[in-house]
Amino acid sequence: MSSFPARTALFAYRAAGVALYPLVGPYLTYRAMKGKEERSRRLERFGFASLARPRGPLVWVHAASVGETLAILPLIRELRRREIHVLLTTGTVTSAALVRSRLGDEVIHQYVPLDLKFPIKRFIAYWKPDACITAESEIWPTTILELTRRHIPQIRVNARISDRSFDRWRNRASLAEALFGKMSLVVAQSDLDAERFRELGAWPVIVSGNLKSDTDPPPCDEQVLETYRKQVGNRPTWAAISTFEGEEKTAAAVHGALKPKMGQLTILVPRHPDRADAIEAMLKEAGLNVARRSRNDELTSETDIFLGDSIGEMGLYLRLTEIAFVGRSLSGEGGQNPLEPALLGCAILSGPHVQNFRDAYQHLVRKGAARIVKDADMLERAVHYLLANDMARMKMVDAGHDAMEEMRGALSKTVKALEPYINPLTVSARLQPKSAAI
């Protein structure tokens, strides 16, 4: 690694809060993933391909995890409609499973290589992407510099930057400009995000809105849904979804306080299903009867908590209720995506820490589709009110549908912004003889 890229990577990791040295961030990322990855595909992290590259134009699309992958699905389908090959990289086993279930063989999936010189060089040299499209907020300096060296356009879509990251980058303005200035195009979620990217050196920057507003509702197995609906019967339900540590205990406390009055079933869906054993132990210690989706447990009249510890079934859990508390907003920070519950007809509750979805929540709250609760007591009162008042609950549900209709349009704006980059690839793809991989 030459001196400039080495220094750039060093300070970029410091600015992003990833690690102190350019090797440490990727190394710690890799160590954290060990035991939570597909062992047979571990070499993909080091840039070794496990699949053949097809002939013709190919766009490298990167989506870090499940949320980014869901957001970018419609854009991927648009690229495939234009006969452009898509190499989709993700960073987690959960997102890889989602890609398999939603896209199948429509795309080539690989785990994203570590942001180190030789894995990145090996990866790019093999796949030879015609462009790189990254969703949302990740900044990997070695990757940015290597793509720039090879004159491969780098486009960031559905782009956002958190308050904390913006402050860190702004304090290192010359470094930020050295990296953000290498982006060919930024398509930002909001005016605030666009302003921040411009200040950090990106150009051009346009605003599209949030691609998650243009996604389809998450699917579910209708037979499984019908089975659970019969088991639930007439019991009222509410859900706490995408929860982080501490929020499950809050949901359990809310359930215990309301059960004598409402007799409700609580649906609890942790953001990380691998925490399910610990969560179940905590719930049982609190004297609660737990049924787990991963065990196909039956929901009986004695079940207190339905623990949604499966991957890719948010559509199932949200269709079993009309009230959803969205986590990482009381105990955690940043919030989680409120648009899926809005799409599936849920009145939305959230804690106050929703910086990563600020625009979406502002719109939903303004329309009357979401309410912000500041603590566990306020959450308990809000859940009780919505369980007991059908009219108030349905008013929020209807407002959510209206808000989602108003927020649509990000996909068409994004595709239009990408046309200078993808139109030539579309022409080339359609002139390309259909043949095997190179």
C-alpha positions as CSV (number, residue, x, y, z in Angstrom):
1,M,0.0,0.0,0.0
2,S,1.5,3.3,-1.0
3,S,1.9,6.1,1.5
4,F,-1.1,8.2,0.5
5,P,-3.6,5.3,0.5
6,A,-2.2,4.0,3.8
7,R,-2.4,7.4,5.5
8,T,-5.9,8.0,4.0
9,A,-7.2,4.6,5.2
10,L,-5.6,5.2,8.7
11,F,-7.3,8.5,9.2
12,A,-10.5,7.4,7.5
13,Y,-11.0,4.6,10.0
14,R,-10.3,7.0,12.8
15,A,-12.9,9.5,11.4
16,A,-15.5,6.8,10.9
17,G,-14.9,5.5,14.4
18,V,-14.1,2.1,13.0
19,A,-10.6,1.5,14.4
20,L,-7.2,3.1,15.0
21,Y,-5.3,1.5,12.2
22,P,-6.3,0.6,8.6
23,L,-5.8,-3.1,9.3
24,V,-7.6,-3.2,12.6
25,G,-11.1,-2.3,11.4
26,P,-11.4,-5.0,8.7
27,Y,-9.6,-7.5,11.1
28,L,-12.1,-6.8,13.9
29,T,-15.0,-7.0,11.5
30,Y,-13.8,-10.4,10.3
31,R,-13.2,-11.6,13.9
32,A,-16.7,-10.5,14.8
33,M,-18.2,-12.5,11.9
34,K,-16.4,-15.7,12.7
35,G,-18.9,-18.3,13.9
36,K,-21.7,-16.3,12.3
37,E,-20.8,-16.9,8.7
38,E,-20.9,-19.7,6.1
39,R,-17.6,-21.5,6.6
40,S,-17.6,-22.9,3.1
41,R,-17.6,-19.3,1.7
42,R,-15.1,-17.7,4.1
43,L,-12.6,-17.1,1.3
44,E,-15.0,-14.7,-0.3
45,R,-14.0,-12.3,2.5
46,F,-10.5,-12.3,1.1
47,G,-11.6,-11.5,-2.5
48,F,-11.6,-15.1,-3.8
49,A,-14.6,-15.6,-6.0
50,S,-16.8,-18.7,-5.6
51,L,-18.7,-18.2,-8.8
52,A,-17.9,-17.5,-12.4
53,R,-18.2,-14.0,-13.9
54,P,-20.7,-13.9,-16.7
55,R,-19.9,-12.2,-20.0
56,G,-21.3,-8.7,-20.6
57,P,-21.8,-5.6,-18.5
58,L,-21.8,-6.2,-14.7
59,V,-22.6,-3.8,-11.9
60,W,-21.3,-4.4,-8.4
61,V,-24.1,-3.5,-5.9
62,H,-23.2,-3.5,-2.2
63,A,-25.8,-3.6,0.6
64,A,-24.3,-4.1,4.1
65,S,-27.2,-5.9,5.8
66,V,-30.9,-6.8,5.7
67,G,-32.3,-3.2,5.7
68,E,-30.1,-2.0,2.9
69,T,-30.7,-5.2,0.9
70,L,-34.5,-4.8,1.1
71,A,-34.2,-1.1,0.1
72,I,-32.2,-1.9,-3.0
73,L,-34.2,-4.9,-4.3
74,P,-36.4,-2.8,-6.7
75,L,-33.3,-1.1,-8.2
76,I,-31.6,-4.5,-8.7
77,R,-34.7,-5.8,-10.5
78,E,-34.6,-2.7,-12.7
79,L,-30.9,-3.4,-13.6
80,R,-31.8,-7.0,-14.4
81,R,-34.8,-5.9,-16.5
82,R,-32.2,-4.0,-18.6
83,E,-30.2,-7.3,-18.9
84,I,-27.3,-6.0,-16.8
85,H,-25.6,-8.6,-14.6
86,V,-25.7,-7.7,-10.9
87,L,-23.0,-8.8,-8.5
88,L,-24.6,-8.3,-5.1
89,T,-22.4,-8.3,-2.0
90,T,-23.6,-8.2,1.5
91,G,-21.9,-8.5,4.9
92,T,-24.1,-10.9,7.0
93,V,-25.5,-14.4,6.8
94,T,-29.0,-13.0,7.4
95,S,-28.8,-10.8,4.3
96,A,-27.4,-13.6,2.3
97,A,-30.4,-15.7,3.2
98,L,-32.7,-12.9,2.2
99,V,-30.9,-12.6,-1.2
100,R,-31.5,-16.3,-1.8
101,S,-35.2,-16.2,-0.9
102,R,-36.0,-12.9,-2.7
103,L,-33.7,-13.0,-5.8
104,G,-32.6,-16.6,-6.3
105,D,-30.3,-16.8,-9.3
106,E,-31.3,-13.3,-10.6
107,V,-28.1,-12.0,-9.1
108,I,-24.6,-13.3,-8.3
109,H,-24.1,-13.1,-4.5
110,Q,-20.8,-12.9,-2.8
111,Y,-19.8,-11.8,0.7
112,V,-18.2,-8.4,0.7
113,P,-14.4,-8.6,0.8
114,L,-12.5,-7.1,3.7
115,D,-11.4,-3.5,3.0
116,L,-7.8,-4.5,2.7
117,K,-5.5,-3.9,-0.3
118,F,-5.1,-7.5,-1.6
119,P,-8.6,-8.8,-1.1
120,I,-10.0,-5.7,-2.8
121,K,-7.6,-5.8,-5.7
122,R,-8.2,-9.5,-6.2
123,F,-12.0,-9.0,-6.0
124,I,-12.1,-6.1,-8.5
125,A,-9.6,-7.7,-10.9
126,Y,-11.7,-10.8,-11.1
127,W,-15.2,-9.3,-11.4
128,K,-14.2,-6.2,-13.5
129,P,-17.4,-4.3,-12.6
130,D,-18.5,-1.5,-15.0
131,A,-19.8,0.5,-12.0
132,C,-20.2,0.2,-8.3
133,I,-23.5,1.1,-6.5
134,T,-23.4,1.2,-2.7
135,A,-26.6,1.5,-0.6
136,E,-26.8,4.0,2.3
137,S,-23.9,4.8,4.5
138,E,-20.8,2.6,4.5
139,I,-17.5,4.2,3.7
140,W,-14.6,1.8,3.0
141,P,-11.5,3.8,2.1
142,T,-9.4,1.1,0.4
143,T,-12.3,0.1,-1.8
144,I,-12.9,3.7,-2.8
145,L,-9.3,4.3,-3.7
146,E,-9.0,1.1,-5.7
147,L,-12.1,1.7,-7.7
148,T,-10.9,5.3,-8.4
149,R,-7.5,3.9,-9.5
150,R,-9.3,1.7,-12.0
151,H,-11.7,4.5,-13.2
152,I,-14.8,2.6,-12.1
153,P,-17.7,4.9,-11.3
154,Q,-18.8,4.9,-7.7
155,I,-22.4,5.7,-7.0
156,R,-24.1,5.9,-3.6
157,V,-27.9,5.5,-3.6
158,N,-30.4,5.9,-0.8
159,A,-27.5,7.7,0.8
160,R,-27.6,8.9,4.4
161,I,-25.1,10.0,7.0
162,S,-25.7,9.9,10.7
163,D,-25.2,12.8,13.0
164,R,-22.2,11.1,14.7
165,S,-20.5,10.2,11.4
166,F,-21.1,13.6,10.0
167,D,-19.4,15.3,13.0
168,R,-16.4,13.0,12.7
169,W,-15.9,13.5,9.0
170,R,-16.5,17.3,9.3
171,N,-13.7,17.5,11.8
172,R,-11.4,16.0,9.2
173,A,-12.5,18.0,6.2
174,S,-9.5,17.4,3.9
175,L,-9.6,13.7,4.4
176,A,-13.4,13.7,3.8
177,E,-12.9,15.5,0.6
178,A,-10.2,13.1,-0.5
179,L,-12.7,10.2,-0.2
180,F,-16.2,11.7,-0.7
181,G,-14.9,13.7,-3.7
182,K,-14.1,10.4,-5.5
183,M,-17.8,9.5,-5.7
184,S,-19.2,9.9,-9.1
185,L,-22.8,10.5,-7.9
186,V,-24.7,10.6,-4.6
187,V,-28.4,10.0,-4.5
188,A,-29.4,11.1,-1.0
189,Q,-32.5,10.2,1.0
190,S,-33.2,13.7,2.2
191,D,-32.3,17.4,1.8
192,L,-30.3,17.2,5.1
193,D,-28.3,14.1,3.9
194,A,-27.6,15.8,0.6
195,E,-26.4,19.0,2.3
196,R,-24.0,16.9,4.4
197,F,-22.6,14.9,1.5
198,R,-22.0,18.2,-0.4
199,E,-20.2,19.7,2.6
200,L,-18.0,16.7,2.9
201,G,-16.9,17.0,-0.8
202,A,-19.3,14.8,-2.8
203,W,-20.5,16.1,-6.1
204,P,-23.0,15.9,-7.8
205,V,-25.6,15.1,-5.1
206,I,-29.3,14.8,-5.8
207,V,-32.3,14.0,-3.5
208,S,-34.6,11.0,-4.3
209,G,-36.4,10.2,-1.0
210,N,-36.1,6.8,0.7
211,L,-36.0,3.8,-1.6
212,K,-37.6,1.8,1.3
213,S,-40.8,3.7,0.5
214,D,-41.0,2.0,-2.9
215,T,-40.5,-1.6,-1.8
216,D,-43.2,-4.1,-1.7
217,P,-44.6,-5.3,1.6
218,P,-42.5,-8.2,3.0
219,P,-44.0,-11.5,1.9
220,C,-45.1,-14.4,4.0
221,D,-46.3,-18.0,3.7
222,E,-50.1,-17.7,3.6
223,Q,-50.6,-21.2,5.0
224,V,-48.4,-20.5,8.0
225,L,-50.1,-17.2,8.5
226,E,-53.5,-18.8,8.4
227,T,-52.4,-21.4,10.9
228,Y,-51.2,-18.8,13.4
229,R,-54.3,-16.6,12.9
230,K,-56.5,-19.6,13.9
231,Q,-54.3,-20.2,17.0
232,V,-54.4,-16.6,18.0
233,G,-58.2,-16.5,17.6
234,N,-59.8,-13.3,19.0
235,R,-57.0,-12.4,21.4
236,P,-55.7,-8.8,20.9
237,T,-52.1,-8.6,19.8
238,W,-49.2,-6.2,19.6
239,A,-45.6,-6.5,18.4
240,A,-42.2,-5.3,19.5
241,I,-40.0,-5.7,16.4
242,S,-36.4,-5.1,15.5
243,T,-35.6,-4.9,19.2
244,F,-32.2,-4.5,20.8
245,E,-30.9,-5.5,24.2
246,G,-33.0,-4.0,26.9
247,E,-36.1,-3.5,24.8
248,E,-37.1,-7.1,25.2
249,K,-37.2,-6.6,28.9
250,T,-39.3,-3.5,28.4
251,A,-41.7,-5.4,26.1
252,A,-42.0,-8.1,28.8
253,A,-42.8,-5.5,31.4
254,V,-45.5,-4.0,29.2
255,H,-47.0,-7.4,28.6
256,G,-47.1,-8.2,32.3
257,A,-48.8,-4.9,33.2
258,L,-51.5,-5.2,30.5
259,K,-52.3,-8.9,30.5
260,P,-54.8,-8.7,33.5
261,K,-56.7,-6.0,31.6
262,M,-56.4,-7.1,28.0
263,G,-55.3,-10.8,27.9
264,Q,-53.1,-9.9,24.9
265,L,-50.5,-11.9,23.0
266,T,-47.2,-10.1,22.6
267,I,-45.2,-10.8,19.5
268,L,-41.5,-10.2,20.1
269,V,-39.1,-10.1,17.1
270,P,-35.4,-9.3,18.1
271,R,-33.2,-7.6,15.5
272,H,-30.7,-10.4,16.0
273,P,-32.3,-13.9,16.2
274,D,-29.1,-15.4,17.5
275,R,-30.0,-13.8,20.9
276,A,-33.2,-15.8,21.1
277,D,-32.0,-18.3,23.7
278,A,-31.0,-15.5,26.1
279,I,-34.2,-13.7,25.5
280,E,-36.3,-16.8,26.2
281,A,-34.4,-17.4,29.4
282,M,-35.1,-13.8,30.5
283,L,-38.8,-14.1,29.7
284,K,-39.2,-17.5,31.5
285,E,-37.4,-16.0,34.5
286,A,-40.1,-13.3,34.5
287,G,-42.7,-16.1,34.7
288,L,-43.9,-15.8,31.0
289,N,-45.0,-18.6,28.7
290,V,-42.9,-18.4,25.5
291,A,-43.6,-20.0,22.1
292,R,-40.8,-19.8,19.5
293,R,-41.2,-19.7,15.8
294,S,-38.0,-21.6,15.2
295,R,-39.5,-24.6,17.1
296,N,-42.9,-24.3,15.4
297,D,-44.4,-24.0,18.8
298,E,-48.2,-23.8,18.9
299,L,-49.8,-20.5,20.2
300,T,-52.2,-21.5,22.9
301,S,-54.4,-19.4,25.2
302,E,-51.6,-19.8,27.8
303,T,-48.9,-18.3,25.5
304,D,-47.7,-14.9,26.7
305,I,-44.9,-14.2,24.2
306,F,-44.6,-15.4,20.6
307,L,-40.8,-15.1,20.0
308,G,-40.1,-14.4,16.3
309,D,-36.6,-15.9,16.1
310,S,-36.7,-16.8,12.4
311,I,-35.0,-15.0,9.5
312,G,-36.9,-13.2,6.7
313,E,-40.4,-13.6,8.2
314,M,-41.2,-10.0,9.3
315,G,-44.1,-10.1,6.9
316,L,-45.6,-13.0,8.9
317,Y,-45.3,-11.2,12.3
318,L,-46.6,-7.9,11.2
319,R,-49.7,-9.5,9.6
320,L,-50.6,-11.0,13.0
321,T,-51.1,-7.6,14.6
322,E,-52.1,-3.9,14.0
323,I,-49.8,-2.4,16.6
324,A,-46.0,-2.3,16.2
325,F,-43.4,-0.9,18.4
326,V,-40.2,-0.4,16.3
327,G,-37.0,-1.0,18.3
328,R,-33.5,0.4,18.6
329,S,-35.2,3.5,19.7
330,L,-35.6,3.2,23.5
331,S,-32.5,1.3,24.6
332,G,-30.6,1.7,21.4
333,E,-29.9,4.6,19.1
334,G,-30.7,5.3,15.5
335,G,-34.0,3.5,15.2
336,Q,-35.1,0.8,12.7
337,N,-37.2,0.9,9.6
338,P,-40.8,2.0,10.3
339,L,-42.0,1.7,6.7
340,E,-42.7,-2.1,6.7
341,P,-45.2,-1.9,9.5
342,A,-46.8,1.1,7.8
343,L,-47.1,-0.9,4.6
344,L,-48.7,-3.8,6.4
345,G,-51.3,-1.8,8.3
346,C,-49.8,-1.3,11.7
347,A,-50.2,1.7,14.0
348,I,-46.5,2.5,14.8
349,L,-44.9,3.3,18.1
350,S,-41.2,4.2,18.6
351,G,-38.8,5.5,21.2
352,P,-37.2,8.9,20.6
353,H,-33.9,7.8,19.2
354,V,-34.6,7.5,15.5
355,Q,-31.8,9.5,13.9
356,N,-31.3,7.0,11.1
357,F,-34.9,7.3,10.0
358,R,-35.5,10.9,10.9
359,D,-37.4,11.9,7.7
360,A,-39.6,8.8,7.7
361,Y,-40.6,9.3,11.3
362,Q,-41.3,13.0,10.8
363,H,-43.6,12.2,7.9
364,L,-45.4,9.4,9.7
365,V,-45.8,11.4,12.9
366,R,-47.1,14.4,11.0
367,K,-49.6,12.3,9.2
368,G,-50.8,10.7,12.5
369,A,-49.4,7.2,11.6
370,A,-46.8,7.0,14.3
371,R,-46.3,8.1,17.9
372,I,-43.1,8.7,19.8
373,V,-42.9,7.4,23.4
374,K,-40.1,8.5,25.7
375,D,-40.0,5.6,28.1
376,A,-41.4,2.2,29.1
377,D,-44.3,3.8,31.0
378,M,-45.4,5.8,28.0
379,L,-45.1,2.7,25.8
380,E,-47.3,0.8,28.2
381,R,-50.0,3.5,28.1
382,A,-49.8,3.8,24.3
383,V,-50.1,0.1,23.7
384,H,-53.1,-0.1,26.2
385,Y,-54.8,2.8,24.4
386,L,-54.4,1.3,21.0
387,L,-55.5,-2.2,22.1
388,A,-58.6,-0.8,23.7
389,N,-59.6,1.8,21.0
390,D,-60.3,0.3,17.6
391,M,-61.2,3.6,16.0
392,A,-58.0,5.3,17.2
393,R,-55.9,2.3,16.0
394,M,-57.6,2.2,12.6
395,K,-57.1,5.9,12.2
396,M,-53.4,5.4,12.6
397,V,-53.4,2.5,10.2
398,D,-55.1,4.5,7.5
399,A,-52.8,7.4,8.0
400,G,-49.9,5.0,7.5
401,H,-51.2,3.9,4.1
402,D,-51.7,7.6,3.1
403,A,-48.2,8.5,4.2
404,M,-46.6,5.6,2.3
405,E,-48.4,6.7,-0.9
406,E,-47.1,10.3,-0.5
407,M,-43.5,9.0,0.1
408,R,-43.3,6.9,-3.0
409,G,-41.2,7.9,-6.0
410,A,-37.7,7.4,-4.9
411,L,-37.0,4.5,-7.2
412,S,-38.0,6.4,-10.4
413,K,-35.8,9.4,-9.3
414,T,-32.9,7.1,-8.6
415,V,-33.1,5.3,-11.9
416,K,-33.3,8.6,-13.8
417,A,-30.2,9.8,-12.0
418,L,-28.4,6.6,-12.9
419,E,-29.2,6.7,-16.6
420,P,-25.9,8.2,-17.7
421,Y,-24.2,5.2,-16.2
422,I,-26.6,2.4,-16.9
423,N,-28.0,3.3,-20.3
424,P,-24.7,2.5,-22.1
425,L,-24.5,-0.8,-20.2
426,T,-28.1,-1.6,-21.3
427,V,-27.2,-1.1,-24.9
428,S,-24.0,-3.2,-24.5
429,A,-25.9,-5.9,-22.7
430,R,-28.5,-6.2,-25.4
431,L,-25.9,-6.4,-28.1
432,Q,-23.9,-9.0,-26.2
433,P,-24.1,-12.6,-27.5
434,K,-25.7,-14.9,-24.9
435,S,-22.9,-17.2,-23.7
436,A,-21.3,-18.8,-20.7
437,A,-19.1,-17.2,-18.2
438,I,-15.6,-15.9,-19.0
